[in-house]
Amino acid sequence: MTDSNTTSGGTNPSDPARAWVFGDNIDTDQITPSRFIVSSDPDELAQHAFEDLRPEFSDSVEPGDFVVAGENFGSGSSREHSPLSLVGAGVSGVVAQSFARIFFRNAINLGLPVLICPGADAIDDGDEIHMDLDTGIVVNHTKDEQYDAEALPEFLQSLVEQGGLKAYTKAKLGR
C-alpha cells in the first residue's frame, strides 16, 4: 500500500509544485492528440501531452506538477490515453472547476487524483500549489490562499492510493 497521498506516478500531491493552467472545455484531443494514441505506454504518451495546445509542456513539466483547468476538463473521447499521458508525465493531480465524467472516472481508475474545485480559476500558471486529498483543500503557496474542493469519497481515495483500479483489485485478490 502506498502513502495515502502518493499517486500511481509516485508523486505526492501534498508536496507543493507548479500549476500548469488551462482554460475551459479542454478535450481529450487537446490533452493527447489522437494521432499519438497508437500506444498505451504512459511514458510515450507523456511526450505528446498538450502538444498542440502548449508545445512546451512535455519538455518542461516536472514530476509532481499539477494541471489546473476551468470547466469541463477532459470532454470528448472515452479513451484512457489522456489521463494516462498525465500519469506518464508525472503529474501528481488535476484540479478543475468541473470534469467530463468519463475523464474523471478514467483518471481515478489510473490512480491520478482529480479534485473538483470551484475556485480553480484563481490559480495562475506557474503558481506553487498542493492538494490535500483527505480534506479536499487546494493550497496556493504563491498567493497564500486556499480553495475548497470536493474531497474524494473514501472508496475513490483508496483506488487512487493503490495506484488505480487494476492495482486495487489485485491487492483485494491478494495477487
C-alpha positions as CSV (number, residue, x, y, z in Angstrom):
1,M,0.0,0.0,0.0
2,T,1.2,3.5,-0.8
3,D,1.3,6.6,1.3
4,S,-2.3,8.0,1.4
5,N,-1.1,11.0,-0.6
6,T,1.1,9.2,-3.2
7,T,-0.2,8.7,-6.7
8,S,0.3,6.0,-9.2
9,G,3.1,8.0,-10.8
10,G,4.9,8.0,-7.4
11,T,4.4,11.7,-6.9
12,N,2.8,13.2,-3.8
13,P,0.0,15.8,-4.3
14,S,0.6,17.1,-0.8
15,D,4.0,18.4,-2.0
16,P,3.9,21.9,-3.5
17,A,4.7,22.1,-7.2
18,R,4.0,24.2,-10.3
19,A,0.5,24.6,-11.7
20,W,0.0,24.4,-15.4
21,V,-3.2,26.3,-16.1
22,F,-5.6,25.6,-18.9
23,G,-9.0,27.1,-19.7
24,D,-12.5,25.7,-20.2
25,N,-13.5,22.8,-22.4
26,I,-10.1,21.2,-22.8
27,D,-11.0,18.0,-24.6
28,T,-9.1,14.7,-24.7
29,D,-7.7,15.5,-28.2
30,Q,-6.1,18.7,-26.7
31,I,-4.7,16.6,-23.8
32,T,-3.3,13.8,-26.0
33,P,-3.8,14.4,-29.8
34,S,-5.5,11.4,-31.4
35,R,-2.6,10.9,-33.9
36,F,-0.4,9.7,-30.9
37,I,-2.7,7.1,-29.4
38,V,-1.2,4.2,-31.2
39,S,0.5,3.3,-27.9
40,S,-0.7,2.8,-24.4
41,D,2.7,3.4,-22.9
42,P,2.4,6.2,-20.4
43,D,6.0,7.4,-21.0
44,E,5.5,7.6,-24.7
45,L,2.1,9.3,-24.4
46,A,3.6,11.8,-22.0
47,Q,5.9,13.1,-24.8
48,H,2.8,14.3,-26.6
49,A,0.7,15.7,-23.7
50,F,-0.8,19.0,-24.7
51,E,1.4,19.1,-27.7
52,D,-0.9,21.2,-29.9
53,L,-2.1,23.4,-27.1
54,R,1.1,24.0,-25.2
55,P,4.1,22.5,-27.0
56,E,6.5,23.3,-24.2
57,F,4.5,21.2,-21.7
58,S,6.1,17.8,-22.3
59,D,9.7,19.1,-22.1
60,S,9.1,21.4,-19.2
61,V,6.7,19.6,-16.9
62,E,8.4,18.2,-13.8
63,P,7.3,15.2,-11.7
64,G,4.8,16.4,-9.1
65,D,3.5,19.3,-11.1
66,F,-0.3,19.9,-11.3
67,V,-2.7,20.5,-14.1
68,V,-5.3,23.2,-13.3
69,A,-8.3,23.9,-15.6
70,G,-11.7,25.5,-15.8
71,E,-15.0,23.9,-16.7
72,N,-15.5,20.6,-18.4
73,F,-11.9,19.3,-18.4
74,G,-11.4,16.1,-20.4
75,S,-14.5,16.2,-22.5
76,G,-14.6,14.2,-25.8
77,S,-13.4,10.7,-26.2
78,S,-13.8,8.0,-23.6
79,R,-10.3,6.6,-24.1
80,E,-7.9,6.4,-21.2
81,H,-4.9,7.7,-23.1
82,S,-5.4,11.3,-21.9
83,P,-5.2,10.7,-18.2
84,L,-2.5,8.1,-18.9
85,S,-0.4,10.7,-20.6
86,L,-0.6,12.9,-17.5
87,V,0.4,9.9,-15.3
88,G,3.4,9.3,-17.6
89,A,4.4,12.9,-17.4
90,G,4.5,12.7,-13.6
91,V,1.5,15.0,-12.9
92,S,0.5,14.5,-9.3
93,G,-3.1,15.7,-9.7
94,V,-5.6,17.6,-11.7
95,V,-7.7,20.4,-10.2
96,A,-10.6,21.8,-12.3
97,Q,-13.8,23.6,-11.8
98,S,-15.5,20.6,-13.4
99,F,-14.6,17.4,-15.3
100,A,-16.2,15.4,-18.0
101,R,-17.5,12.4,-16.2
102,I,-15.6,9.8,-18.2
103,F,-12.3,11.6,-17.8
104,F,-12.9,11.9,-14.0
105,R,-13.5,8.1,-13.8
106,N,-10.6,7.2,-16.1
107,A,-8.3,9.3,-14.0
108,I,-9.4,7.6,-10.8
109,N,-9.1,4.2,-12.4
110,L,-5.5,5.0,-13.3
111,G,-4.6,6.4,-9.9
112,L,-4.5,10.1,-10.9
113,P,-6.1,12.3,-8.3
114,V,-8.7,14.7,-9.5
115,L,-10.4,17.4,-7.5
116,I,-13.4,19.5,-8.4
117,C,-12.6,23.0,-7.2
118,P,-14.9,25.9,-8.0
119,G,-12.0,28.3,-7.0
120,A,-9.6,26.8,-9.5
121,D,-9.9,29.9,-11.7
122,A,-8.0,31.9,-9.0
123,I,-4.8,29.8,-9.7
124,D,-2.4,31.3,-12.2
125,D,0.0,29.5,-14.4
126,G,3.2,28.9,-12.5
127,D,1.7,29.2,-9.0
128,E,3.0,26.7,-6.5
129,I,0.1,24.6,-5.2
130,H,-0.6,21.4,-3.4
131,M,-3.8,19.4,-2.8
132,D,-4.9,17.5,0.3
133,L,-6.8,14.5,-0.8
134,D,-8.2,13.9,2.7
135,T,-9.8,17.3,3.2
136,G,-10.2,18.4,-0.4
137,I,-8.3,21.6,0.2
138,V,-6.1,23.1,-2.5
139,V,-3.4,25.4,-1.2
140,N,-1.9,28.1,-3.3
141,H,1.5,28.8,-1.8
142,T,2.3,31.6,-4.2
143,K,-0.8,33.7,-3.3
144,D,-1.1,32.4,0.3
145,E,-4.7,31.2,-0.4
146,Q,-6.6,28.0,-0.1
147,Y,-9.6,26.8,-2.0
148,D,-12.3,24.3,-1.0
149,A,-12.6,21.4,-3.4
150,E,-14.9,18.3,-3.2
151,A,-12.9,15.7,-1.3
152,L,-12.9,12.3,-2.9
153,P,-15.1,9.7,-1.2
154,E,-13.2,7.2,0.8
155,F,-13.6,4.4,-1.7
156,L,-12.3,6.6,-4.6
157,Q,-9.4,7.7,-2.4
158,S,-8.5,4.1,-1.8
159,L,-8.4,3.5,-5.6
160,V,-6.0,6.4,-6.1
161,E,-3.9,5.3,-3.1
162,Q,-3.5,1.8,-4.6
163,G,-2.5,3.2,-7.9
164,G,-5.8,2.7,-9.7
165,L,-8.5,0.1,-10.2
166,K,-6.2,-2.6,-11.5
167,A,-3.8,-2.4,-8.6
168,Y,-6.7,-2.1,-6.1
169,T,-8.3,-5.2,-7.5
170,K,-5.0,-7.2,-7.4
171,A,-4.5,-6.1,-3.8
172,K,-8.0,-7.2,-2.8
173,L,-7.5,-10.5,-4.5
174,G,-4.1,-11.0,-2.9
175,R,-2.2,-11.1,-6.1
